[in-house]
Amino acid sequence: MAKSEEITGVQKAAILLIALGPDKSSNVFKHLKEDEIEQLTLEIANTRSVSPAMKDAVLDEFYEVCLAQQYIAEGGIGYAKELLEKALGTEQAEQVIKRLTSSLQVRPFEFVRKTDPAQLLNFIQDEHPQTIAMILSYLSPTQSAMILGALTPEKQADVAKRIAMMDRTSPDVIKEVERVLERKLSSLLNQDYTIVGGVDAIVDILNTVDRGTEKHIMESLEIEQPELADEIRKKMFVFEDILLLDDRAIQRVLRDVDNNDLGIALKGANEEVQNVIFKNLSKRLSAMIKEDMEFMGPVRMKDVEEAQQKIVGIIRKLEDSAEIVISRGGGDEIIV
């Protein structure tokens, strides 16, 4: 049988995509970078023929690596090695693990990501804020929001600031935290420094926490780090998030929006947003704005963004005054 080690990684990827067929391969391409797509497209175009033996070897290797990744996510390298040895034999298992750790990155704290946030909170709430910030950076925004919202107000702002300012974390530090958390996640073998956190990470979390928690954190950051707070605020609620509002809230917002700004903003909006807006306008006003949009011709992206930001500002102002509610994580109950 042919050995897949005889060819390069790009050639293996090209053979895999050919074997998967056009429909499945096109879905794979959606998750790749432009340069990766160009490289693979060129390799596929240059692949004249693939022997059945080589195709089987590549598919087998792909399956083994996927299996290993799953086992590592469930219980770490040791657990994966043990299961693979039973399935493939000692020698083949070692080859698969070596190949995986040298060419693929297994996300740290993968096991923790599957843990119930309430249980994880009990486990980490007394840790140093920097430790909590690092762990939350690796969790999904929903999980992180639940944990962040349950911390003490003082710790919330501190942890949020640390997530936003986090850049690169040494694998040794991550290993130590994983050891303290008693999780067997030796997934950092042969990895360079890992990029986590940053403004986008804290924005995802703050967009998910309840409004009270978000407001407290932002007020604290505005005092301690005004420039950072401003950068976070700019990214927090985007125009497309108007879909998070119910019809009554949208109608309230539209009462304060200039019709000209609305037309320009909608020129750069997707169809779903446009439909929701027009649905909440009177037929006469809807027709008038559609006509304005049609006759205004091409609009600069800068003008579209400015108009959308004006509307976002109105939404935030109305939310602050409790006239509307943005659908978020828990805590959105309305008391009449």
C-alpha positions as CSV (number, residue, x, y, z in Angstrom):
1,M,0.0,0.0,0.0
2,A,1.2,3.5,-0.8
3,K,2.5,5.6,2.1
4,S,1.1,9.1,2.5
5,E,4.4,10.2,4.1
6,E,5.9,10.2,0.6
7,I,4.0,13.4,-0.3
8,T,3.7,16.9,1.1
9,G,1.0,18.2,3.4
10,V,-0.4,20.4,0.6
11,Q,-0.6,17.4,-1.8
12,K,-2.3,15.3,0.9
13,A,-4.9,18.1,1.4
14,A,-5.5,18.3,-2.4
15,I,-6.0,14.5,-2.6
16,L,-8.4,14.6,0.4
17,L,-10.5,17.4,-1.2
18,I,-10.5,15.5,-4.6
19,A,-11.7,12.4,-2.7
20,L,-14.4,14.3,-0.9
21,G,-15.9,15.6,-4.1
22,P,-16.9,19.2,-5.1
23,D,-19.8,19.7,-2.7
24,K,-18.0,18.8,0.5
25,S,-14.8,20.4,-0.7
26,S,-16.6,23.7,-1.3
27,N,-17.8,23.7,2.3
28,V,-14.2,23.1,3.4
29,F,-13.0,26.1,1.4
30,K,-15.3,28.4,3.3
31,H,-13.2,27.9,6.4
32,L,-9.8,28.5,4.7
33,K,-7.8,31.7,4.2
34,E,-7.4,33.2,0.7
35,D,-3.8,32.1,0.4
36,E,-4.6,28.6,1.5
37,I,-7.4,28.4,-1.1
38,E,-5.1,29.6,-3.8
39,Q,-2.4,27.1,-2.8
40,L,-4.8,24.2,-2.7
41,T,-6.6,25.2,-5.9
42,L,-3.2,25.2,-7.7
43,E,-2.3,21.9,-6.3
44,I,-5.6,20.3,-7.2
45,A,-5.2,21.7,-10.8
46,N,-1.7,20.2,-11.0
47,T,-2.8,16.8,-9.7
48,R,-3.3,14.7,-12.8
49,S,-4.1,11.3,-11.3
50,V,-4.3,9.7,-7.9
51,S,-3.9,5.9,-7.4
52,P,-6.5,4.2,-5.3
53,A,-3.8,3.1,-2.9
54,M,-2.6,6.7,-2.3
55,K,-6.1,8.0,-1.9
56,D,-6.8,5.3,0.7
57,A,-3.6,6.1,2.5
58,V,-4.5,9.8,2.7
59,L,-8.0,9.1,3.9
60,D,-6.7,6.7,6.5
61,E,-4.3,9.3,7.8
62,F,-7.0,12.0,7.9
63,Y,-9.3,9.7,9.8
64,E,-6.6,8.8,12.3
65,V,-5.7,12.4,13.0
66,C,-9.4,13.3,13.4
67,L,-9.7,10.4,15.9
68,A,-6.6,11.5,17.8
69,Q,-7.9,15.1,18.0
70,Q,-11.2,13.9,19.4
71,Y,-9.5,11.7,22.0
72,I,-7.1,14.6,23.0
73,A,-10.1,17.0,23.4
74,E,-11.8,14.4,25.7
75,G,-8.9,13.6,28.0
76,G,-5.5,14.8,26.9
77,I,-2.5,13.3,25.0
78,G,-2.1,10.4,27.4
79,Y,-5.7,9.3,27.1
80,A,-5.5,9.7,23.3
81,K,-2.4,7.6,23.1
82,E,-3.9,4.8,25.2
83,L,-7.0,4.6,23.0
84,L,-5.1,4.8,19.7
85,E,-2.7,2.1,20.8
86,K,-5.7,-0.2,21.3
87,A,-7.2,0.8,17.9
88,L,-4.0,1.1,15.8
89,G,-1.2,-0.6,17.7
90,T,1.7,1.1,19.6
91,E,3.9,2.1,16.6
92,Q,1.0,3.6,14.5
93,A,-0.4,5.4,17.6
94,E,2.9,7.1,18.3
95,Q,3.2,8.2,14.6
96,V,-0.3,9.7,14.7
97,I,0.3,11.6,18.0
98,K,3.6,12.8,16.7
99,R,2.1,14.0,13.4
100,L,-0.8,15.7,15.2
101,T,1.3,17.6,17.8
102,S,3.8,18.7,15.2
103,S,1.4,19.9,12.5
104,L,-1.9,20.6,14.2
105,Q,-2.7,22.8,17.1
106,V,-5.1,21.4,19.7
107,R,-6.8,24.3,21.5
108,P,-5.8,24.6,25.2
109,F,-8.5,24.1,27.8
110,E,-10.6,22.1,25.3
111,F,-11.8,19.8,28.1
112,V,-12.8,22.8,30.2
113,R,-14.8,24.2,27.3
114,K,-17.1,21.2,27.7
115,T,-17.6,21.8,31.5
116,D,-20.8,23.3,32.8
117,P,-20.1,27.1,33.5
118,A,-21.6,26.9,37.0
119,Q,-19.3,24.1,38.0
120,L,-16.3,25.8,36.4
121,L,-17.2,29.0,38.3
122,N,-16.9,27.2,41.6
123,F,-13.6,25.9,40.5
124,I,-12.0,29.2,39.3
125,Q,-13.7,32.1,41.1
126,D,-11.0,32.3,43.8
127,E,-8.1,32.2,41.3
128,H,-6.1,35.3,40.5
129,P,-7.9,37.6,38.0
130,Q,-5.1,37.0,35.4
131,T,-5.7,33.2,35.6
132,I,-9.5,33.7,35.3
133,A,-8.9,36.0,32.3
134,M,-6.8,33.5,30.5
135,I,-9.3,30.7,31.0
136,L,-12.2,32.8,29.9
137,S,-10.3,33.8,26.7
138,Y,-10.4,30.1,25.7
139,L,-14.0,29.5,26.4
140,S,-17.0,30.4,24.2
141,P,-18.4,33.9,24.6
142,T,-21.6,32.4,26.2
143,Q,-19.7,30.4,28.8
144,S,-17.4,33.3,29.6
145,A,-20.3,35.7,29.9
146,M,-22.0,33.4,32.4
147,I,-18.9,33.2,34.5
148,L,-18.0,36.9,34.2
149,G,-21.5,37.9,35.3
150,A,-21.3,35.7,38.4
151,L,-18.0,37.2,39.7
152,T,-17.9,40.0,42.2
153,P,-18.3,43.5,40.7
154,E,-14.7,44.4,41.5
155,K,-13.3,41.2,39.9
156,Q,-15.6,41.6,36.8
157,A,-13.9,44.8,35.8
158,D,-10.4,43.6,36.6
159,V,-10.9,40.3,34.6
160,A,-12.5,42.2,31.7
161,K,-9.5,44.6,31.5
162,R,-7.0,41.7,31.6
163,I,-8.8,39.9,28.8
164,A,-8.8,43.0,26.6
165,M,-5.2,43.7,27.2
166,M,-4.0,40.1,26.9
167,D,-1.9,39.3,23.8
168,R,0.3,36.3,24.0
169,T,0.6,33.7,26.7
170,S,3.5,31.3,27.2
171,P,2.7,27.6,26.8
172,D,4.5,27.0,30.1
173,V,2.1,29.3,31.9
174,I,-0.9,27.6,30.2
175,K,0.4,24.2,31.2
176,E,0.8,25.3,34.8
177,V,-2.8,26.6,34.9
178,E,-4.0,23.4,33.4
179,R,-2.1,21.4,36.0
180,V,-3.6,23.5,38.8
181,L,-7.0,22.9,37.3
182,E,-6.2,19.2,37.3
183,R,-7.0,18.8,33.6
184,K,-4.9,16.4,31.6
185,L,-4.6,18.7,28.6
186,S,-1.0,18.3,27.3
187,S,-2.0,19.9,24.1
188,L,0.7,22.5,23.9
189,L,3.5,20.2,22.7
190,N,5.6,21.9,20.1
191,Q,3.4,25.0,20.1
192,D,4.7,28.5,19.8
193,Y,3.2,31.3,21.9
194,T,-0.5,31.2,21.8
195,I,-2.5,34.3,20.9
196,V,-5.6,34.7,23.1
197,G,-7.8,37.4,24.5
198,G,-7.7,40.9,23.0
199,V,-10.5,43.5,22.4
200,D,-12.5,41.2,20.2
201,A,-12.6,38.6,22.9
202,I,-14.0,40.9,25.6
203,V,-16.4,42.4,23.1
204,D,-17.9,39.0,22.4
205,I,-18.3,38.4,26.1
206,L,-19.7,41.8,27.0
207,N,-22.2,41.5,24.2
208,T,-23.5,38.3,25.9
209,V,-23.6,39.3,29.6
210,D,-26.6,41.1,31.1
211,R,-26.7,44.9,30.8
212,G,-26.0,45.5,34.5
213,T,-22.7,43.6,34.4
214,E,-21.7,45.2,31.1
215,K,-22.5,48.7,32.4
216,H,-20.5,48.2,35.5
217,I,-17.5,46.9,33.7
218,M,-17.6,49.7,31.1
219,E,-17.9,52.4,33.7
220,S,-14.9,51.0,35.6
221,L,-12.8,50.7,32.4
222,E,-13.7,54.3,31.4
223,I,-12.1,55.5,34.7
224,E,-9.1,53.2,34.5
225,Q,-8.5,52.9,30.8
226,P,-10.6,55.4,28.8
227,E,-9.0,54.7,25.5
228,L,-9.5,50.9,25.9
229,A,-13.1,51.5,26.9
230,D,-13.7,53.6,23.8
231,E,-12.2,51.0,21.6
232,I,-14.4,48.3,23.2
233,R,-17.6,50.4,22.9
234,K,-17.0,51.1,19.2
235,K,-17.1,47.3,18.5
236,M,-19.8,46.3,20.9
237,F,-23.2,46.9,19.2
238,V,-23.1,46.9,15.4
239,F,-25.9,48.1,13.1
240,E,-26.8,44.5,12.1
241,D,-27.5,43.8,15.8
242,I,-30.8,45.7,15.4
243,L,-32.1,42.2,14.7
244,L,-31.8,41.6,18.5
245,L,-34.6,44.1,19.1
246,D,-38.3,43.2,19.1
247,D,-40.7,45.1,16.8
248,R,-41.8,47.5,19.4
249,A,-38.2,48.5,20.3
250,I,-37.4,48.9,16.6
251,Q,-40.4,51.2,16.1
252,R,-39.3,53.3,19.1
253,V,-35.8,53.6,17.7
254,L,-37.1,54.6,14.3
255,R,-39.0,57.5,15.8
256,D,-35.7,59.2,16.6
257,V,-33.9,58.4,13.4
258,D,-33.6,60.9,10.6
259,N,-35.1,59.5,7.4
260,N,-32.1,60.5,5.3
261,D,-29.7,58.7,7.7
262,L,-31.9,55.6,7.6
263,G,-31.8,55.5,3.8
264,I,-28.1,55.7,3.7
265,A,-27.6,53.2,6.5
266,L,-29.9,50.7,4.8
267,K,-27.9,51.0,1.5
268,G,-25.1,49.1,3.2
269,A,-27.3,46.7,5.2
270,N,-28.1,43.1,4.4
271,E,-31.5,42.0,3.1
272,E,-32.6,40.6,6.5
273,V,-32.0,43.9,8.3
274,Q,-33.7,45.9,5.5
275,N,-36.8,43.7,5.7
276,V,-37.0,44.0,9.5
277,I,-36.7,47.8,9.3
278,F,-39.3,48.2,6.4
279,K,-41.7,45.9,8.3
280,N,-41.7,48.3,11.2
281,L,-42.3,51.4,9.1
282,S,-45.7,52.6,7.6
283,K,-46.3,51.5,4.0
284,R,-46.0,55.2,2.9
285,L,-42.7,55.9,4.7
286,S,-41.3,52.5,3.7
287,A,-42.1,53.3,0.0
288,M,-40.6,56.8,0.3
289,I,-37.3,55.5,1.8
290,K,-37.0,52.8,-0.8
291,E,-37.5,55.4,-3.5
292,D,-34.8,57.6,-1.9
293,M,-32.4,54.7,-1.7
294,E,-33.0,53.9,-5.4
295,F,-32.4,57.5,-6.5
296,M,-29.4,58.4,-4.3
297,G,-27.1,56.2,-6.4
298,P,-23.8,54.8,-5.1
299,V,-22.9,55.8,-1.5
300,R,-19.5,55.9,0.1
301,M,-18.9,53.2,2.7
302,K,-17.7,55.9,5.1
303,D,-21.1,57.6,4.8
304,V,-22.9,54.3,5.3
305,E,-20.9,53.5,8.4
306,E,-21.5,57.0,9.9
307,A,-25.2,56.8,9.3
308,Q,-25.3,53.3,10.9
309,Q,-23.3,54.5,13.9
310,K,-25.7,57.4,14.5
311,I,-28.6,54.8,14.7
312,V,-26.5,52.6,16.9
313,G,-25.9,55.6,19.2
314,I,-29.7,56.2,19.4
315,I,-30.2,52.5,20.3
316,R,-27.6,52.6,23.1
317,K,-29.1,55.9,24.4
318,L,-32.6,54.4,24.5
319,E,-31.3,51.2,26.2
320,D,-29.5,53.3,28.9
321,S,-32.7,55.1,29.6
322,A,-34.5,51.7,29.8
323,E,-36.9,52.6,27.0
324,I,-35.9,49.5,25.0
325,V,-34.3,46.2,25.9
326,I,-31.6,44.5,23.8
327,S,-31.9,40.7,23.9
328,R,-28.9,39.4,25.8
329,G,-27.9,36.6,28.2
330,G,-29.8,36.1,31.4
331,G,-31.1,39.1,33.4
332,D,-33.3,40.6,30.7
333,E,-36.5,40.1,32.7
334,I,-38.9,43.1,32.6
335,I,-40.7,43.9,35.8
336,V,-44.0,45.8,35.2
